[in-house]
Amino acid sequence: MGLWAILEGFLLLANALAILNEDRFLAPRGWSFSAYTGDRAKSFKGQLIGLIYATQYLRVPLVLLNTIFIIVKLVSG
């Protein structure tokens, strides 16, 4: 497994986190951002929720990275 495969896996994980909808998926399971503020934000679950919201704000760079990965895959085979 090479570095390219690891980067591709991280990109796929970031894409999966970026498309999660708070109203339909996160809030009914108790994973809303407003529920984990203050001291609870330092827990593992609070940091994971912060990561989910960070990837949702970085959708434009994710689109650009996806485009780069697609072009490289098309060129390299």
Gaussian input, Z-matrix of N, CA and C with variables (Angstrom, degrees):
# hf/3-21g

backbone

0 1
 N
 C     1     B1
 C     2     B2     1     A1
 N     3     B3     2     A2     1     D1
 C     4     B4     3     A3     2     D2
 C     5     B5     4     A4     3     D3
 N     6     B6     5     A5     4     D4
 C     7     B7     6     A6     5     D5
 C     8     B8     7     A7     6     D6
 N     9     B9     8     A8     7     D7
 C    10    B10     9     A9     8     D8
 C    11    B11    10    A10     9     D9
 N    12    B12    11    A11    10    D10
 C    13    B13    12    A12    11    D11
 C    14    B14    13    A13    12    D12
 N    15    B15    14    A14    13    D13
 C    16    B16    15    A15    14    D14
 C    17    B17    16    A16    15    D15
 N    18    B18    17    A17    16    D16
 C    19    B19    18    A18    17    D17
 C    20    B20    19    A19    18    D18
 N    21    B21    20    A20    19    D19
 C    22    B22    21    A21    20    D20
 C    23    B23    22    A22    21    D21
 N    24    B24    23    A23    22    D22
 C    25    B25    24    A24    23    D23
 C    26    B26    25    A25    24    D24
 N    27    B27    26    A26    25    D25
 C    28    B28    27    A27    26    D26
 C    29    B29    28    A28    27    D27
 N    30    B30    29    A29    28    D28
 C    31    B31    30    A30    29    D29
 C    32    B32    31    A31    30    D30
 N    33    B33    32    A32    31    D31
 C    34    B34    33    A33    32    D32
 C    35    B35    34    A34    33    D33
 N    36    B36    35    A35    34    D34
 C    37    B37    36    A36    35    D35
 C    38    B38    37    A37    36    D36
 N    39    B39    38    A38    37    D37
 C    40    B40    39    A39    38    D38
 C    41    B41    40    A40    39    D39
 N    42    B42    41    A41    40    D40
 C    43    B43    42    A42    41    D41
 C    44    B44    43    A43    42    D42
 N    45    B45    44    A44    43    D43
 C    46    B46    45    A45    44    D44
 C    47    B47    46    A46    45    D45
 N    48    B48    47    A47    46    D46
 C    49    B49    48    A48    47    D47
 C    50    B50    49    A49    48    D48
 N    51    B51    50    A50    49    D49
 C    52    B52    51    A51    50    D50
 C    53    B53    52    A52    51    D51
 N    54    B54    53    A53    52    D52
 C    55    B55    54    A54    53    D53
 C    56    B56    55    A55    54    D54
 N    57    B57    56    A56    55    D55
 C    58    B58    57    A57    56    D56
 C    59    B59    58    A58    57    D57
 N    60    B60    59    A59    58    D58
 C    61    B61    60    A60    59    D59
 C    62    B62    61    A61    60    D60
 N    63    B63    62    A62    61    D61
 C    64    B64    63    A63    62    D62
 C    65    B65    64    A64    63    D63
 N    66    B66    65    A65    64    D64
 C    67    B67    66    A66    65    D65
 C    68    B68    67    A67    66    D66
 N    69    B69    68    A68    67    D67
 C    70    B70    69    A69    68    D68
 C    71    B71    70    A70    69    D69
 N    72    B72    71    A71    70    D70
 C    73    B73    72    A72    71    D71
 C    74    B74    73    A73    72    D72
 N    75    B75    74    A74    73    D73
 C    76    B76    75    A75    74    D74
 C    77    B77    76    A76    75    D75
 N    78    B78    77    A77    76    D76
 C    79    B79    78    A78    77    D77
 C    80    B80    79    A79    78    D78
 N    81    B81    80    A80    79    D79
 C    82    B82    81    A81    80    D80
 C    83    B83    82    A82    81    D81
 N    84    B84    83    A83    82    D82
 C    85    B85    84    A84    83    D83
 C    86    B86    85    A85    84    D84
 N    87    B87    86    A86    85    D85
 C    88    B88    87    A87    86    D86
 C    89    B89    88    A88    87    D87
 N    90    B90    89    A89    88    D88
 C    91    B91    90    A90    89    D89
 C    92    B92    91    A91    90    D90
 N    93    B93    92    A92    91    D91
 C    94    B94    93    A93    92    D92
 C    95    B95    94    A94    93    D93
 N    96    B96    95    A95    94    D94
 C    97    B97    96    A96    95    D95
 C    98    B98    97    A97    96    D96
 N    99    B99    98    A98    97    D97
 C   100   B100    99    A99    98    D98
 C   101   B101   100   A100    99    D99
 N   102   B102   101   A101   100   D100
 C   103   B103   102   A102   101   D101
 C   104   B104   103   A103   102   D102
 N   105   B105   104   A104   103   D103
 C   106   B106   105   A105   104   D104
 C   107   B107   106   A106   105   D105
 N   108   B108   107   A107   106   D106
 C   109   B109   108   A108   107   D107
 C   110   B110   109   A109   108   D108
 N   111   B111   110   A110   109   D109
 C   112   B112   111   A111   110   D110
 C   113   B113   112   A112   111   D111
 N   114   B114   113   A113   112   D112
 C   115   B115   114   A114   113   D113
 C   116   B116   115   A115   114   D114
 N   117   B117   116   A116   115   D115
 C   118   B118   117   A117   116   D116
 C   119   B119   118   A118   117   D117
 N   120   B120   119   A119   118   D118
 C   121   B121   120   A120   119   D119
 C   122   B122   121   A121   120   D120
 N   123   B123   122   A122   121   D121
 C   124   B124   123   A123   122   D122
 C   125   B125   124   A124   123   D123
 N   126   B126   125   A125   124   D124
 C   127   B127   126   A126   125   D125
 C   128   B128   127   A127   126   D126
 N   129   B129   128   A128   127   D127
 C   130   B130   129   A129   128   D128
 C   131   B131   130   A130   129   D129
 N   132   B132   131   A131   130   D130
 C   133   B133   132   A132   131   D131
 C   134   B134   133   A133   132   D132
 N   135   B135   134   A134   133   D133
 C   136   B136   135   A135   134   D134
 C   137   B137   136   A136   135   D135
 N   138   B138   137   A137   136   D136
 C   139   B139   138   A138   137   D137
 C   140   B140   139   A139   138   D138
 N   141   B141   140   A140   139   D139
 C   142   B142   141   A141   140   D140
 C   143   B143   142   A142   141   D141
 N   144   B144   143   A143   142   D142
 C   145   B145   144   A144   143   D143
 C   146   B146   145   A145   144   D144
 N   147   B147   146   A146   145   D145
 C   148   B148   147   A147   146   D146
 C   149   B149   148   A148   147   D147
 N   150   B150   149   A149   148   D148
 C   151   B151   150   A150   149   D149
 C   152   B152   151   A151   150   D150
 N   153   B153   152   A152   151   D151
 C   154   B154   153   A153   152   D152
 C   155   B155   154   A154   153   D153
 N   156   B156   155   A155   154   D154
 C   157   B157   156   A156   155   D155
 C   158   B158   157   A157   156   D156
 N   159   B159   158   A158   157   D157
 C   160   B160   159   A159   158   D158
 C   161   B161   160   A160   159   D159
 N   162   B162   161   A161   160   D160
 C   163   B163   162   A162   161   D161
 C   164   B164   163   A163   162   D162
 N   165   B165   164   A164   163   D163
 C   166   B166   165   A165   164   D164
 C   167   B167   166   A166   165   D165
 N   168   B168   167   A167   166   D166
 C   169   B169   168   A168   167   D167
 C   170   B170   169   A169   168   D168
 N   171   B171   170   A170   169   D169
 C   172   B172   171   A171   170   D170
 C   173   B173   172   A172   171   D171
 N   174   B174   173   A173   172   D172
 C   175   B175   174   A174   173   D173
 C   176   B176   175   A175   174   D174
 N   177   B177   176   A176   175   D175
 C   178   B178   177   A177   176   D176
 C   179   B179   178   A178   177   D177
 N   180   B180   179   A179   178   D178
 C   181   B181   180   A180   179   D179
 C   182   B182   181   A181   180   D180
 N   183   B183   182   A182   181   D181
 C   184   B184   183   A183   182   D182
 C   185   B185   184   A184   183   D183
 N   186   B186   185   A185   184   D184
 C   187   B187   186   A186   185   D185
 C   188   B188   187   A187   186   D186
 N   189   B189   188   A188   187   D187
 C   190   B190   189   A189   188   D188
 C   191   B191   190   A190   189   D189
 N   192   B192   191   A191   190   D190
 C   193   B193   192   A192   191   D191
 C   194   B194   193   A193   192   D192
 N   195   B195   194   A194   193   D193
 C   196   B196   195   A195   194   D194
 C   197   B197   196   A196   195   D195
 N   198   B198   197   A197   196   D196
 C   199   B199   198   A198   197   D197
 C   200   B200   199   A199   198   D198
 N   201   B201   200   A200   199   D199
 C   202   B202   201   A201   200   D200
 C   203   B203   202   A202   201   D201
 N   204   B204   203   A203   202   D202
 C   205   B205   204   A204   203   D203
 C   206   B206   205   A205   204   D204
 N   207   B207   206   A206   205   D205
 C   208   B208   207   A207   206   D206
 C   209   B209   208   A208   207   D207
 N   210   B210   209   A209   208   D208
 C   211   B211   210   A210   209   D209
 C   212   B212   211   A211   210   D210
 N   213   B213   212   A212   211   D211
 C   214   B214   213   A213   212   D212
 C   215   B215   214   A214   213   D213
 N   216   B216   215   A215   214   D214
 C   217   B217   216   A216   215   D215
 C   218   B218   217   A217   216   D216
 N   219   B219   218   A218   217   D217
 C   220   B220   219   A219   218   D218
 C   221   B221   220   A220   219   D219
 N   222   B222   221   A221   220   D220
 C   223   B223   222   A222   221   D221
 C   224   B224   223   A223   222   D222
 N   225   B225   224   A224   223   D223
 C   226   B226   225   A225   224   D224
 C   227   B227   226   A226   225   D225
 N   228   B228   227   A227   226   D226
 C   229   B229   228   A228   227   D227
 C   230   B230   229   A229   228   D228

   B1=1.4422
   B2=1.5222
   B3=1.2810
   B4=1.4536
   B5=1.5105
   B6=1.3012
   B7=1.4570
   B8=1.5328
   B9=1.3164
   B10=1.4667
   B11=1.5343
   B12=1.3152
   B13=1.4665
   B14=1.5319
   B15=1.3233
   B16=1.4639
   B17=1.5270
   B18=1.3420
   B19=1.4630
   B20=1.5231
   B21=1.3145
   B22=1.4608
   B23=1.5259
   B24=1.3034
   B25=1.4635
   B26=1.5187
   B27=1.3455
   B28=1.4617
   B29=1.5226
   B30=1.3181
   B31=1.4630
   B32=1.5296
   B33=1.3123
   B34=1.4648
   B35=1.5255
   B36=1.3206
   B37=1.4641
   B38=1.5284
   B39=1.3232
   B40=1.4690
   B41=1.5257
   B42=1.3254
   B43=1.4684
   B44=1.5210
   B45=1.3186
   B46=1.4640
   B47=1.5200
   B48=1.3208
   B49=1.4576
   B50=1.5217
   B51=1.3247
   B52=1.4659
   B53=1.5178
   B54=1.3142
   B55=1.4667
   B56=1.5237
   B57=1.3343
   B58=1.4598
   B59=1.5243
   B60=1.3090
   B61=1.4552
   B62=1.5240
   B63=1.3400
   B64=1.4617
   B65=1.5281
   B66=1.3163
   B67=1.4612
   B68=1.5186
   B69=1.3096
   B70=1.4660
   B71=1.5161
   B72=1.3310
   B73=1.4622
   B74=1.5248
   B75=1.3129
   B76=1.4613
   B77=1.5270
   B78=1.3230
   B79=1.4678
   B80=1.5295
   B81=1.3385
   B82=1.4651
   B83=1.5314
   B84=1.3141
   B85=1.4633
   B86=1.5224
   B87=1.3302
   B88=1.4514
   B89=1.5157
   B90=1.3169
   B91=1.4634
   B92=1.5218
   B93=1.3219
   B94=1.4594
   B95=1.5255
   B96=1.3199
   B97=1.4564
   B98=1.5208
   B99=1.3072
   B100=1.4607
   B101=1.5280
   B102=1.3052
   B103=1.4625
   B104=1.5203
   B105=1.3108
   B106=1.4613
   B107=1.5117
   B108=1.3108
   B109=1.4569
   B110=1.5143
   B111=1.2982
   B112=1.4584
   B113=1.5204
   B114=1.3273
   B115=1.4651
   B116=1.5270
   B117=1.3262
   B118=1.4658
   B119=1.5257
   B120=1.3405
   B121=1.4677
   B122=1.5240
   B123=1.3337
   B124=1.4598
   B125=1.5249
   B126=1.3152
   B127=1.4578
   B128=1.5279
   B129=1.3314
   B130=1.4671
   B131=1.5211
   B132=1.3285
   B133=1.4611
   B134=1.5300
   B135=1.3234
   B136=1.4579
   B137=1.5160
   B138=1.3295
   B139=1.4655
   B140=1.5195
   B141=1.3282
   B142=1.4625
   B143=1.5298
   B144=1.3234
   B145=1.4640
   B146=1.5268
   B147=1.3151
   B148=1.4684
   B149=1.5177
   B150=1.3249
   B151=1.4676
   B152=1.5240
   B153=1.3188
   B154=1.4702
   B155=1.5233
   B156=1.3242
   B157=1.4572
   B158=1.5248
   B159=1.3200
   B160=1.4650
   B161=1.5226
   B162=1.3278
   B163=1.4599
   B164=1.5259
   B165=1.3342
   B166=1.4569
   B167=1.5197
   B168=1.3284
   B169=1.4623
   B170=1.5228
   B171=1.3064
   B172=1.4647
   B173=1.5305
   B174=1.3028
   B175=1.4690
   B176=1.5226
   B177=1.3248
   B178=1.4676
   B179=1.5264
   B180=1.3513
   B181=1.4702
   B182=1.5273
   B183=1.3279
   B184=1.4638
   B185=1.5199
   B186=1.3096
   B187=1.4630
   B188=1.5204
   B189=1.3296
   B190=1.4631
   B191=1.5335
   B192=1.3213
   B193=1.4703
   B194=1.5265
   B195=1.3280
   B196=1.4653
   B197=1.5183
   B198=1.3336
   B199=1.4584
   B200=1.5195
   B201=1.3299
   B202=1.4673
   B203=1.5262
   B204=1.3225
   B205=1.4630
   B206=1.5231
   B207=1.3286
   B208=1.4654
   B209=1.5287
   B210=1.3225
   B211=1.4718
   B212=1.5368
   B213=1.3250
   B214=1.4742
   B215=1.5261
   B216=1.3285
   B217=1.4672
   B218=1.5272
   B219=1.3232
   B220=1.4649
   B221=1.5283
   B222=1.3236
   B223=1.4587
   B224=1.5277
   B225=1.3300
   B226=1.4695
   B227=1.5340
   B228=1.2832
   B229=1.4740
   B230=1.4179
   A1=107.99
   A2=115.59
   A3=120.37
   A4=113.21
   A5=114.14
   A6=121.05
   A7=110.83
   A8=116.62
   A9=120.52
   A10=110.93
   A11=117.27
   A12=120.87
   A13=111.27
   A14=117.05
   A15=120.44
   A16=110.20
   A17=117.02
   A18=120.47
   A19=111.49
   A20=115.88
   A21=120.17
   A22=111.09
   A23=117.13
   A24=120.92
   A25=112.26
   A26=117.08
   A27=120.01
   A28=111.90
   A29=116.84
   A30=120.17
   A31=110.51
   A32=117.23
   A33=120.39
   A34=111.40
   A35=117.80
   A36=121.81
   A37=110.68
   A38=116.97
   A39=120.76
   A40=110.48
   A41=117.45
   A42=120.61
   A43=110.98
   A44=116.94
   A45=120.71
   A46=111.08
   A47=117.78
   A48=120.93
   A49=111.85
   A50=117.12
   A51=121.05
   A52=112.64
   A53=118.56
   A54=119.32
   A55=113.12
   A56=118.01
   A57=119.48
   A58=110.16
   A59=116.71
   A60=122.81
   A61=109.14
   A62=116.44
   A63=119.43
   A64=111.77
   A65=117.42
   A66=119.85
   A67=112.97
   A68=116.76
   A69=119.74
   A70=114.48
   A71=117.81
   A72=118.86
   A73=113.18
   A74=117.65
   A75=120.23
   A76=113.29
   A77=118.42
   A78=121.51
   A79=113.31
   A80=120.71
   A81=118.63
   A82=114.11
   A83=117.39
   A84=121.51
   A85=112.49
   A86=117.88
   A87=122.09
   A88=113.97
   A89=117.41
   A90=121.85
   A91=111.18
   A92=119.04
   A93=120.40
   A94=109.62
   A95=115.48
   A96=121.13
   A97=111.27
   A98=117.58
   A99=120.75
   A100=112.17
   A101=117.86
   A102=120.96
   A103=111.93
   A104=117.75
   A105=121.66
   A106=111.64
   A107=116.21
   A108=121.69
   A109=108.70
   A110=116.71
   A111=120.86
   A112=111.96
   A113=116.52
   A114=121.23
   A115=113.06
   A116=117.33
   A117=120.00
   A118=112.07
   A119=116.79
   A120=120.59
   A121=111.61
   A122=117.64
   A123=120.64
   A124=112.72
   A125=117.68
   A126=120.61
   A127=109.68
   A128=115.79
   A129=119.60
   A130=111.12
   A131=116.77
   A132=120.57
   A133=110.63
   A134=117.19
   A135=120.63
   A136=112.04
   A137=116.76
   A138=119.55
   A139=111.32
   A140=117.15
   A141=120.50
   A142=110.55
   A143=116.85
   A144=120.69
   A145=109.98
   A146=117.11
   A147=120.48
   A148=111.67
   A149=117.14
   A150=120.88
   A151=111.25
   A152=117.02
   A153=120.86
   A154=110.25
   A155=116.80
   A156=119.69
   A157=112.10
   A158=117.91
   A159=120.60
   A160=110.67
   A161=117.62
   A162=119.40
   A163=111.54
   A164=117.07
   A165=118.85
   A166=111.72
   A167=117.83
   A168=120.72
   A169=111.99
   A170=118.14
   A171=121.84
   A172=112.04
   A173=117.00
   A174=120.05
   A175=112.88
   A176=118.28
   A177=120.50
   A178=111.03
   A179=119.93
   A180=118.15
   A181=112.91
   A182=117.05
   A183=119.47
   A184=111.48
   A185=117.15
   A186=120.57
   A187=109.77
   A188=116.37
   A189=120.09
   A190=111.34
   A191=117.44
   A192=120.17
   A193=111.59
   A194=116.73
   A195=119.74
   A196=110.92
   A197=116.55
   A198=120.54
   A199=111.18
   A200=116.70
   A201=120.35
   A202=110.64
   A203=117.08
   A204=120.32
   A205=111.47
   A206=116.77
   A207=119.83
   A208=110.58
   A209=116.85
   A210=119.99
   A211=110.69
   A212=116.46
   A213=119.49
   A214=110.50
   A215=117.78
   A216=120.72
   A217=111.36
   A218=117.21
   A219=120.36
   A220=111.35
   A221=116.67
   A222=120.37
   A223=111.90
   A224=115.90
   A225=119.63
   A226=113.18
   A227=116.70
   A228=119.09
   A229=113.07
   D1=125.62
   D2=-175.99
   D3=-98.46
   D4=178.56
   D5=179.91
   D6=-63.66
   D7=-36.25
   D8=179.96
   D9=-62.27
   D10=-41.18
   D11=179.76
   D12=-66.92
   D13=-36.58
   D14=178.05
   D15=-67.34
   D16=-43.68
   D17=177.71
   D18=-63.13
   D19=-39.41
   D20=178.05
   D21=-64.67
   D22=-38.77
   D23=177.07
   D24=-64.48
   D25=-41.90
   D26=176.59
   D27=-65.19
   D28=-36.32
   D29=177.35
   D30=-65.53
   D31=-42.17
   D32=177.64
   D33=-64.12
   D34=-38.45
   D35=177.10
   D36=-65.38
   D37=-42.47
   D38=177.82
   D39=-63.55
   D40=-39.09
   D41=176.53
   D42=-63.24
   D43=-40.75
   D44=-179.78
   D45=-64.97
   D46=-39.82
   D47=179.33
   D48=-72.11
   D49=-32.21
   D50=-176.33
   D51=-71.47
   D52=-24.46
   D53=-175.60
   D54=-94.27
   D55=-1.15
   D56=178.99
   D57=-68.51
   D58=131.04
   D59=-178.56
   D60=-95.76
   D61=130.49
   D62=-177.77
   D63=-67.61
   D64=-44.30
   D65=-175.33
   D66=-68.06
   D67=-39.17
   D68=-175.35
   D69=-91.79
   D70=-28.30
   D71=-173.52
   D72=-117.94
   D73=-48.64
   D74=-171.24
   D75=-78.64
   D76=-48.50
   D77=-175.83
   D78=-62.54
   D79=-43.31
   D80=178.66
   D81=-62.87
   D82=-21.66
   D83=179.57
   D84=-96.36
   D85=3.98
   D86=179.10
   D87=79.99
   D88=24.35
   D89=-177.71
   D90=-110.09
   D91=29.84
   D92=-179.51
   D93=-77.83
   D94=152.53
   D95=-176.60
   D96=-68.66
   D97=-33.50
   D98=-178.45
   D99=-70.24
   D100=-24.61
   D101=179.58
   D102=-76.71
   D103=-19.31
   D104=-177.01
   D105=-118.27
   D106=66.18
   D107=173.83
   D108=-118.42
   D109=160.88
   D110=179.62
   D111=80.88
   D112=-134.05
   D113=-177.26
   D114=-70.40
   D115=-28.29
   D116=-179.07
   D117=-71.67
   D118=-17.14
   D119=-179.04
   D120=-71.22
   D121=-16.32
   D122=-179.05
   D123=-86.68
   D124=-8.09
   D125=177.59
   D126=-74.19
   D127=169.24
   D128=-179.98
   D129=-62.59
   D130=-43.03
   D131=-179.78
   D132=-65.51
   D133=-38.63
   D134=178.15
   D135=-65.70
   D136=-38.34
   D137=178.45
   D138=-71.56
   D139=-33.58
   D140=176.38
   D141=-65.97
   D142=-39.75
   D143=176.41
   D144=-64.81
   D145=-39.14
   D146=175.81
   D147=-62.13
   D148=-39.15
   D149=177.07
   D150=-64.33
   D151=-40.64
   D152=178.24
   D153=-60.99
   D154=-45.39
   D155=-179.30
   D156=-70.16
   D157=-32.25
   D158=177.09
   D159=-65.46
   D160=-40.30
   D161=179.03
   D162=-70.19
   D163=-28.03
   D164=177.52
   D165=-70.49
   D166=-29.79
   D167=177.31
   D168=-79.10
   D169=-17.66
   D170=-178.05
   D171=-102.28
   D172=37.41
   D173=-177.86
   D174=-68.79
   D175=-37.31
   D176=-179.21
   D177=-64.99
   D178=-46.95
   D179=175.07
   D180=-62.97
   D181=-31.12
   D182=176.78
   D183=-65.54
   D184=-38.33
   D185=177.29
   D186=-63.14
   D187=-42.80
   D188=178.74
   D189=-64.89
   D190=-43.14
   D191=177.76
   D192=-63.94
   D193=-39.45
   D194=177.00
   D195=-61.90
   D196=-41.12
   D197=178.88
   D198=-63.41
   D199=-42.84
   D200=178.24
   D201=-62.70
   D202=-44.76
   D203=-179.99
   D204=-63.20
   D205=-39.49
   D206=179.50
   D207=-65.63
   D208=-43.89
   D209=-179.48
   D210=-63.74
   D211=-43.21
   D212=179.35
   D213=-64.25
   D214=-40.04
   D215=177.97
   D216=-64.78
   D217=-38.93
   D218=178.93
   D219=-67.22
   D220=-39.64
   D221=-178.51
   D222=-73.21
   D223=-43.99
   D224=-174.72
   D225=-81.92
   D226=-20.25
   D227=176.93
   D228=97.75

